């Protein structure tokens, strides 16, 4: 039996983790970043205007980052053979102006990956969130034209590819493009300025450019709740089937798998993987975590629960059942990688989503970096 996750599953799939840029920073850099965040928070608070639905300012004060080495870094180096940046390879982090790129975060992660013999993914080229504001503007107070935005997007994809194509095993080309309302494409009313300005063909174009830019990487279309909601799963199926028929070079569906202790069932996960597999596509689990909360209604999230032994055992059992399914789908040749969205519970984005400040416990290591029951159970499979 191996001590390390990646080694344990190496005959089936790579095991990856999203790495927060913060864990790779020095204490001093973290302090500077914290001061910057604090200053922005104060400005935001000062300028806050009450709105219907949000009458009061209720965002918690930012907390300073730990100053010393965080357990995440060593665990990330030891247990995973694949990494992805939690934020540093998103367009807003990289594309700073029409002729301005900031690759410092991406380079730092790539260096870490190389030092630790890990593969690296790129998340993400096109997304309706965490895109820079300037890209949708024409510089004269108006909206960018279709031609201008296309030119900028193509330039972005080609520039990133020119720098990283030999180092990136898979690229999330388009992220979260399926609407939760009608399971068609997310449009302008649904916050996608890409769709709004470029029309539905932006997806095909992004993949065609991505193929040119990253000729040897898997090209992924990535989304959430594909296992959880049958209509969304089918909406994605329709989209990728059409893309394949049009000869668009998509080869992989990314299942984010931000799931919870109860839903979806293992059967739904299995059916989802096999549905995309039936089109000859690969599947990657791109952002897995198993929240303690079911949160049926995001406006009224569940109250915080205790993370006692009974919870840890329940979560361990749930992880084990899902990973058995993953092993089966890897042996069937469909599933290629399984990536966790973070390393320790303490650093998980779920501590602030969907309920700000309600600490969650969705990963395999607790906030101090100690292995949880789920970790041991997976190594027992
Ligand atoms: C999240 C990060 O984890 C947070 O740190 C950030 O503040 C917001 O984005 N789906 C995605 C990821 O595709 O990029 C998101 O990551 C989580 C949901």
Boltz pocket constraint, residues with backbone or C-beta under 6 A from the ligand:
constraints:
  - pocket:
      binder: B
      contacts: [[A, 86], [A, 87], [A, 175], [A, 256], [A, 287], [A, 349]]
      max_distance: 6.0
